[in-house]
Amino acid sequence: MLKVITDISCKNEYVEVDPDNMIRVFENLLSNSLRYSSKPGEIKIILRDCGDNIVFSISNKCKKIECKELE
């Protein structure tokens, strides 16, 4: 079982992005976090307004990934 924790501190922010590419990015990040998270565990989704930037992050805990596997 995985628990999803969200921390979204900015509301009604607008950014210029390519919607199709962003969908692919979010699908990839979310599917990887689901696939590789230690279970039971949690996935944290954070969205922050950092001045001129909006920062989106997804974090989870998983088994150690060897350097050669990262490529």
C-alpha positions as CSV (number, residue, x, y, z in Angstrom):
1,M,0.0,0.0,0.0
2,L,1.2,3.5,-0.8
3,K,0.0,6.7,0.7
4,V,0.2,9.9,-1.4
5,I,0.9,13.1,0.5
6,T,0.5,16.4,-1.3
7,D,1.9,19.8,-0.3
8,I,0.6,22.4,-2.8
9,S,1.3,25.9,-1.4
10,C,0.6,27.9,-4.6
11,K,-2.9,28.4,-6.0
12,N,-3.9,29.7,-9.4
13,E,-0.5,30.0,-10.9
14,Y,0.0,30.0,-14.6
15,V,3.0,28.7,-16.5
16,E,3.8,28.4,-20.2
17,V,4.5,24.8,-21.0
18,D,3.9,22.3,-23.8
19,P,0.9,20.4,-22.4
20,D,1.7,17.1,-24.3
21,N,5.3,17.1,-23.0
22,M,4.2,17.9,-19.4
23,I,1.7,15.1,-19.5
24,R,4.5,12.7,-20.5
25,V,6.8,14.1,-17.7
26,F,4.1,13.7,-15.0
27,E,3.1,10.3,-16.2
28,N,6.7,9.2,-16.2
29,L,7.5,10.6,-12.7
30,L,4.3,9.2,-11.2
31,S,4.5,5.8,-12.8
32,N,8.2,5.4,-11.7
33,S,7.4,6.5,-8.1
34,L,4.5,3.9,-8.0
35,R,6.6,1.2,-9.6
36,Y,9.8,1.6,-7.5
37,S,8.5,2.8,-4.1
38,S,9.1,0.5,-1.1
39,K,5.7,-0.9,0.0
40,P,4.2,0.0,2.4
41,G,5.4,3.6,1.9
42,E,4.5,7.0,0.7
43,I,4.9,9.3,-2.2
44,K,5.2,13.0,-1.6
45,I,4.1,15.5,-4.3
46,I,5.1,19.1,-3.7
47,L,4.3,22.2,-5.7
48,R,5.9,25.5,-4.6
49,D,5.9,29.1,-5.8
50,C,9.6,30.2,-5.8
51,G,9.4,33.7,-7.1
52,D,9.9,33.5,-10.8
53,N,9.6,29.7,-10.8
54,I,7.2,27.0,-9.9
55,V,8.9,24.0,-8.5
56,F,7.2,20.5,-8.7
57,S,8.8,17.5,-7.0
58,I,7.9,13.9,-6.4
59,S,9.8,11.9,-3.8
60,N,9.6,8.4,-2.5
61,K,11.8,5.8,-0.8
62,C,13.0,2.7,-2.6
63,K,15.8,0.2,-2.4
64,K,19.3,1.5,-3.2
65,I,19.8,2.1,-7.0
66,E,23.3,1.2,-8.2
67,C,25.1,3.9,-10.3
68,K,25.1,1.7,-13.4
69,E,21.3,1.3,-13.2
70,L,20.7,5.0,-13.2
71,E,21.9,5.4,-16.8
